[in-house]
Amino acid sequence: MVSLSDYEKSGMRLNKAFFLVFIFISPFFLYAGAVTVTITAGDTLYKISRKYKIPVNDLVLYNDIKNPTHLRIGTLLKIPSVYTVKKGDTLYGISKNFKISVSTLCKLNKIDLNHILKIGETLRVPYIEPVSSPPLVKQEVNTSIKKSSHTDDNLLWPHKGKRIAIKGKLTGEEILGKKGDVIISVSSGKVVWVAPYRGYGKLIMIETKDKHIFAYGGNDKTLVKVGDIVKPGTKIGTMGIDPIEKNAKAFFFVYKGGKPVDPRKAPRG
């Protein structure tokens, strides 16, 4: 039988700790897997909370424990953590990092799919054991943009407008056009995200069978919903106005395995 007696006698209040071990190269990070603990003889929630530097109450809430004083040996506990939202984060990206569904992430944090993340906001997520990696090196952001080569004009693009390559922390393409212009999918796949995203209008993400993620930003209107299956050429949205530069443009990014892919080299079809 597991007891809270040690915790109760201590009278201690544990502060939330942040386990954010990551490589700062994109909105996606490198982890090994979610951690679970099997209760053994002598374990207490307080002892486990000290090991993982999390409040006992978080253990109780995260595992939906009805009676903390009656946990039995062999009980499997999921270890929670707290994630702080940073610039560039999306609910979909965070859910992929922590290997949970977007709906589960929303349920854990009592938010809906249309929730707009704010920098500094905290979310309850699974505690993830970090993969051994080189020392953290923050990549310098090159804010310069260069005109794209036109040697790839035979490729299918979300829009036929002038393209401007985005270089730096984000790798992708800006595509200029007119408000209301149709945006199309360049690949087959399943729509996994449709929601506003700060600075990128309404963002649509489509996942292909080979796990490429095609992200289409800058939409004024969206013509698909999560769960839809699309094909190359499917109309998915309409171009909106960039709130900063006040011109009509779309944003196009591609990722695979949490790493950016040059949109010109990403598979079509």
C-alpha positions in Angstrom: 0.0 0.0 0.0 1.3 3.4 -0.9 0.8 6.3 1.5 1.1 10.0 1.3 2.3 10.2 4.9 5.9 11.3 4.1 4.5 14.1 2.0 2.0 15.1 4.6 4.5 15.2 7.4 7.0 17.2 5.4 4.6 20.1 4.8 6.7 20.9 1.8 5.3 22.6 -1.3 7.2 21.5 -4.4 7.7 23.9 -7.2 7.0 22.9 -10.8 10.2 22.0 -12.7 10.8 22.2 -16.3 12.5 19.4 -18.3 13.2 21.0 -21.6 16.2 19.3 -23.1 16.1 20.1 -26.8 18.1 20.9 -29.9 17.1 24.4 -31.0 16.9 24.0 -34.8 13.2 23.9 -35.5 9.8 23.8 -33.7 10.4 20.1 -33.3 12.7 18.5 -30.7 14.5 15.2 -30.1 13.3 12.8 -27.4 13.4 9.1 -26.6 10.0 8.3 -25.1 7.4 9.0 -22.5 8.3 7.7 -19.0 6.1 5.5 -16.8 6.8 4.1 -13.4 5.5 0.9 -11.8 4.8 1.2 -8.1 7.0 -1.2 -6.0 7.3 -1.9 -2.3 8.4 1.2 -0.4 7.4 3.7 -3.1 5.4 6.8 -2.2 4.0 9.5 -4.4 6.2 12.0 -2.6 9.3 9.9 -3.3 8.4 9.7 -7.0 7.6 13.4 -7.1 11.1 14.2 -5.7 12.8 12.0 -8.2 11.1 13.7 -11.2 10.9 17.1 -9.5 7.2 17.5 -10.0 4.4 18.3 -7.5 2.5 15.3 -6.0 -0.7 16.9 -7.1 0.4 16.8 -10.7 0.9 13.1 -10.4 -2.6 12.7 -9.0 -4.3 14.8 -11.6 -2.3 13.5 -14.6 -3.1 9.8 -13.7 -6.7 10.6 -12.6 -6.0 9.0 -9.2 -9.2 8.9 -7.2 -7.7 7.9 -3.8 -4.0 8.6 -3.5 -3.8 6.7 -0.2 -4.9 3.4 -1.8 -2.4 2.9 -4.7 -1.3 -0.7 -4.9 2.0 -2.3 -5.8 2.1 -2.9 -9.6 0.1 0.3 -10.3 1.5 2.0 -13.5 2.0 5.7 -13.2 2.5 8.1 -16.2 5.0 10.8 -15.3 3.9 14.4 -16.3 5.9 17.5 -16.9 5.3 21.1 -17.7 6.2 22.6 -21.1 6.6 26.3 -21.7 5.4 27.5 -25.1 8.0 29.2 -27.3 7.9 31.2 -30.5 7.0 28.9 -33.4 5.2 26.3 -31.4 1.9 24.8 -32.4 -0.4 22.3 -30.6 0.2 19.8 -33.4 4.0 20.2 -33.2 4.0 19.9 -29.4 1.7 16.8 -29.6 4.1 15.2 -32.1 7.1 15.9 -29.9 5.5 14.2 -26.9 3.9 11.4 -28.9 0.3 12.1 -27.9 -2.6 13.2 -30.0 -3.7 16.8 -30.3 -7.0 15.9 -28.7 -5.3 14.3 -25.7 -3.0 17.4 -25.3 -6.1 19.6 -25.4 -8.0 17.4 -22.9 -5.0 17.4 -20.5 -4.9 21.2 -20.5 -8.7 21.8 -20.8 -8.4 23.8 -24.0 -10.0 23.3 -27.5 -8.5 22.7 -30.9 -8.9 26.4 -31.8 -6.9 27.6 -28.8 -4.2 30.1 -29.8 -0.9 29.5 -28.0 0.9 32.4 -26.3 4.6 32.5 -25.7 5.3 31.7 -22.1 2.1 29.7 -21.7 2.5 26.4 -19.8 1.0 23.1 -20.9 0.9 19.8 -19.0 2.6 17.1 -21.1 4.1 13.6 -20.6 7.6 13.7 -19.1 10.0 12.6 -21.8 13.4 11.1 -21.3 15.9 13.1 -23.4 18.2 11.5 -25.9 21.9 12.0 -25.3 22.9 14.8 -27.6 25.7 17.3 -28.2 25.8 20.4 -26.0 23.0 22.8 -26.8 23.9 25.3 -29.5 21.4 27.9 -30.4 21.3 28.4 -34.1 21.7 31.9 -35.3 18.7 33.1 -37.2 19.4 34.5 -40.6 16.5 36.8 -41.4 17.6 37.5 -45.0 15.4 36.1 -47.8 16.5 35.2 -51.3 14.6 35.0 -54.5 13.9 31.3 -55.4 15.4 29.7 -58.4 13.0 29.3 -61.3 14.6 26.0 -62.4 11.9 24.2 -60.4 8.9 25.8 -62.2 7.7 22.3 -63.4 7.0 21.4 -59.8 3.5 21.6 -58.3 3.2 24.6 -55.9 0.4 25.7 -53.6 0.1 28.8 -55.8 1.7 30.0 -59.0 2.8 33.4 -57.7 6.3 34.7 -57.2 8.2 32.7 -54.6 10.7 34.0 -52.1 12.9 31.5 -50.2 12.9 31.9 -46.4 16.2 31.1 -44.8 17.3 30.7 -41.2 15.5 29.0 -38.3 12.5 28.4 -40.6 13.1 27.0 -44.1 10.3 27.4 -46.6 8.8 29.7 -49.2 6.7 32.8 -49.2 4.4 32.9 -52.2 2.9 36.3 -53.4 -0.5 36.7 -54.9 -3.9 38.3 -54.4 -6.3 38.1 -51.5 -8.8 35.3 -52.2 -6.5 33.3 -54.6 -6.9 29.6 -54.2 -4.3 27.6 -52.3 -3.9 23.9 -53.3 -2.3 20.8 -51.8 0.8 19.6 -53.6 0.5 16.1 -52.2 -1.8 13.4 -51.2 -2.4 13.0 -47.5 -4.6 13.5 -44.4 -5.4 16.9 -42.9 -4.1 16.9 -39.3 -4.3 20.5 -38.4 -6.6 23.5 -39.3 -6.4 26.5 -37.0 -5.2 30.1 -36.6 -1.5 30.5 -35.9 0.0 33.8 -34.8 1.8 35.5 -37.8 0.7 32.9 -40.3 -3.1 33.4 -40.6 -4.9 30.1 -40.7 -2.5 27.2 -40.9 -3.3 23.9 -42.6 -1.1 20.8 -42.0 -1.3 17.7 -44.2 0.6 14.5 -43.3 1.5 12.1 -46.1 1.9 8.3 -45.9 5.7 8.6 -45.7 5.3 11.1 -42.8 6.1 14.3 -44.5 4.2 17.2 -43.0 3.2 19.9 -45.5 2.3 23.2 -43.8 0.3 25.9 -45.6 0.1 29.2 -43.8 -1.4 32.6 -44.6 -4.9 31.4 -45.4 -7.8 33.8 -45.0 -10.3 30.9 -45.4 -9.9 27.2 -45.1 -11.7 24.7 -47.3 -10.8 21.5 -45.5 -11.1 20.1 -42.0 -9.1 17.8 -39.8 -9.5 14.2 -41.0 -10.1 15.1 -44.7 -8.1 13.1 -47.3 -6.7 15.3 -50.1 -5.0 14.8 -53.4 -2.5 16.9 -55.4 -4.5 19.9 -56.7 -7.2 19.8 -54.0 -8.3 23.3 -53.0 -7.5 23.7 -49.3 -7.8 27.4 -48.7 -7.7 31.0 -50.0 -4.8 33.5 -49.6 -5.1 36.1 -47.0 -3.3 39.4 -46.2 -0.1 39.4 -44.2 -0.9 41.5 -41.0 2.6 43.0 -40.9 3.5 43.6 -44.5 -0.1 44.3 -45.6 0.2 42.3 -48.8 -1.3 39.0 -49.9 0.9 36.0 -49.4 1.0 32.3 -48.5 3.6 30.4 -46.5 4.8 26.9 -47.4 6.9 24.7 -45.1 7.7 21.0 -45.2 9.0 18.8 -42.3 9.9 15.2 -41.9 10.9 13.5 -38.6 10.9 16.9 -36.9 13.4 18.4 -39.4 12.8 21.0 -42.1 12.8 19.9 -45.7 13.6 22.1 -48.7 10.1 22.5 -50.3 11.7 22.3 -53.8 13.0 18.8 -52.8 9.9 17.6 -51.0 7.9 14.8 -52.9 4.8 15.7 -54.8 1.9 13.5 -55.7 
